[in-house]
Structure formats: C-alpha cells, structure tokens
Amino acid sequence: MPEIKIIRSETTKIENVNWDKLGFGVYFSDHMFISEYKDGAWDAGEIRPYGPIPTEPSMCTLHYGQSIFEGLKAFKAVDGGYNIFRPDRNAKRLNHSGSRVCIPPYDESHFIEALKTLIRVDQNWVPQKRGHSLYIRPLAYGDGNFLGVHSSKTFKLIIMTSPVASYYPEGLAPVKILVAKDFVRAVRGGLGSAKTAANYAASLLAGETAKKEGYSQVLWLDAVNRHFVDEVGAMNIMFVIGDEIVTPPLDQGTILRGVTRDSVLELAHDFGFKVNERPITIEDVFEANKRGELKEAFGTGTAAVISPVGQLSYMGETITINNMEIGPVAQKFYDTITGMQYGEIEDKKGWIVKVNP
Ligand SMILES: *Cc1c(COP(=O)(O)O)cnc(C)c1O
C-alpha cells in the first residue's frame, strides 16, 4: 500500500474541549482518516480535517443500512507514549462484519497503520487523565447513489476519534438492567455477530423504553426460545455462579464477539478460574440467585471495560446481585485490563500496540 497522505487542518478545535466534562462521543478530534473503494479496490486513504461528507439523498446506506463500525481506544501510557488495545482484533472483526453485509475486506495491516498515523497526528487529543482515553470509531459503508435494492459498488472507510471520559468517574458502579421480553435484537442467521448499524436500529426502542423506566440498558434473550441469554446492549455478559464464570457461547451467530469478552476469558484461564461458555437461560440465572450461587454478573465492552450488573429485572421480578456492589472477580478483570492499557502492568500477552509520540 502507498503511504497515507496527510492534509493538516489549519485550525484546531481543541480549545473548545472541556476536559473535565468530556462525556462520550461529544467532541471530535481535528482529523479523520478516509479511504475509498471504487473499481474493485480500496485506495490508500488520506488523513484530512474532520468535517462533513457531501451526501446525496439517494445514497443507498441511508435507505438500506449497508453500514458497519468498530470501537476501540488509545490511552496515554505511563511511559509517555500512546497504547492501543488489540487493534488487530478490531481489524479482523471489521472484515467479519463486512463479509455479512457485502462490504469488501480492508487490508488489516493498513487499517492498523491508518489508526497509528491518525493517533500520531491528533496526539494532543489523547486525554492525559488516568481513566480517560481517545475513543476510535472506524466506520465503513456503501456510498453509491441509487434506489434499487442491491449492494453498493463504492464504499467509504472513515476513522474518527473522540476524547472520552472514564465510564466511572467514581470507580466501577453497578448498573440496573432490564431483560427484554417483547423485543429481540438478533436472530439465528441474522446480523448478530456483525457490528452493523442495523443491529443498533433494532435495539433503540427497547433501550429508550428501558431508560424511561430507570434502567441503564437492556439484556437480550435469544429470538427463538426467548429464554437463553444473548448479551447486553453494547456489551457481552458474564455470570459468576458458584466458582464458575459462565458466558453464552458464540455458536448461534447472534452474539457479537467482543474483544473485551475474549480478553476476559483468556485472563480468566490464566488466573485459574473455571470458565464455562455454555447456553444459559434467564430462568437459570434467577434460580442460581435463589440458591445463593449467583455471586456476580458483569458486562464486558470497550466503553466501560467491565460493567457490574447490580440489578436484573425480568417480567416484574427484580433480583439484586452482590448487594449492588462490585464483586472481586469483576474488579480483578477491570484492574488487570485497565492496568495493561495505561502501561502500568507489563503486557505479557502482546495485546498493546504502541504509538510513539
Ligand atoms: C461492540 C459490541 C460489544 C463489545 O465488544 P468489544 O469489542 O468488547 O468492545 C458487545 N456487543 C455488541 C452488540 C457490540 O456492538
């Protein structure tokens, strides 16, 4: 691949950033990476000032949702450089998602090169504060202008970045989750294992309804039996039952393969925990709680890393898990992964990709 051209912005928006109140995905860094696919190939792409992209009303993705995305983070490390966590996994998953919605594959090492170059250009945007980070959002979509229902022949891949606050300003805080009963997110043979815009469109109404009722997210059950636990909004789900960590398997194709999920499972093996990837029904979870064996439940995902579940509500019944407190298992994974991300814990796994200042 030829070199990535860099067109630098003549101005910066960085003075407008309130670093004490970053929120999530509110501010966008000065530059973006953009690469185009035409005549059967992706170009090398360029970095240019972040800004609008001219779009016609007939642009196919607005109508038919041929769109996928990724999410990962860069961290200001204790050695003064910048750490990206497992970007090879995101590169692979981008192509997995693309294969499901007819978006042509992107060269994985060029994708990582683009990430690194973009972070170097906008390194001032990586927050300095421990817990904060630069969220990286790659996006790929068909951008042809037509109304016939078929795949686009042209595509764009865009990478934007956004400085974000820690999910938990005061440390890990357990959340309340509503188990979806009437809505489903993904069906067997559907899009569940791909990180597509369409999965999120399917989830919005349930999410908004749950929020109005005071829950932070929805837990999805399988779409066929409506008993088996799939995952939470943008997180995979794990339960500590007795001395075992239980999480649903990926074989139905209805669950997104989280990078955090994989990392937690690998660390769990290293730590000597018993890990069981097996189907688990919501009734099993409530029964385990009744027996006093449900010790912890937590979500895993890039945004929060680990998100302890303090309460689960299903069909009018609510259970409180570990007294609405953070459990030792959740805490251990959170400390280990964030420690590696900020370079405080030695990376023995080869999970960190360094970007030099
Ligand atoms: C992105 C995402 C996750 C979490 O994946 P990570 O790679 O760990 O961030 C889980 N579920 C869904 C539906 C997602 O979109």
Ligand as a Chemical Component Dictionary entry (heavy atoms), coordinates in Angstrom:
data_LIG
# 
_chem_comp.id                   LIG 
_chem_comp.type                 NON-POLYMER 
_chem_comp.pdbx_formal_charge   0 
_chem_comp.three_letter_code    LIG 
# 
loop_
_chem_comp_atom.comp_id 
_chem_comp_atom.atom_id 
_chem_comp_atom.alt_atom_id 
_chem_comp_atom.type_symbol 
_chem_comp_atom.charge 
_chem_comp_atom.model_Cartn_x 
_chem_comp_atom.model_Cartn_y 
_chem_comp_atom.model_Cartn_z 
_chem_comp_atom.pdbx_ordinal 
LIG C1 C1 C 0 -19.128 -3.656 20.310 1  
LIG C2 C2 C 0 -20.089 -4.565 20.964 2  
LIG C3 C3 C 0 -19.744 -5.374 22.072 3  
LIG C4 C4 C 0 -18.429 -5.253 22.811 4  
LIG O1 O1 O 0 -17.312 -5.540 22.039 5  
LIG P1 P1 P 0 -15.872 -5.057 22.498 6  
LIG O2 O2 O 0 -15.013 -5.441 21.355 7  
LIG O3 O3 O 0 -15.544 -5.756 23.740 8  
LIG O4 O4 O 0 -15.973 -3.582 22.677 9  
LIG C5 C5 C 0 -20.679 -6.273 22.546 10 
LIG N1 N1 N 0 -21.896 -6.377 21.978 11 
LIG C6 C6 C 0 -22.268 -5.615 20.921 12 
LIG C7 C7 C 0 -23.620 -5.798 20.347 13 
LIG C8 C8 C 0 -21.380 -4.689 20.383 14 
LIG O5 O5 O 0 -21.765 -3.930 19.353 15 
# 
loop_
_chem_comp_bond.comp_id 
_chem_comp_bond.atom_id_1 
_chem_comp_bond.atom_id_2 
_chem_comp_bond.value_order 
_chem_comp_bond.pdbx_ordinal 
LIG C1 C2 SING 1  
LIG C2 C3 SING 2  
LIG C2 C8 DOUB 3  
LIG C3 C4 SING 4  
LIG C3 C5 DOUB 5  
LIG C4 O1 SING 6  
LIG O1 P1 SING 7  
LIG P1 O2 DOUB 8  
LIG P1 O3 SING 9  
LIG P1 O4 SING 10 
LIG C5 N1 SING 11 
LIG N1 C6 DOUB 12 
LIG C6 C7 SING 13 
LIG C6 C8 SING 14 
LIG C8 O5 SING 15 
# 
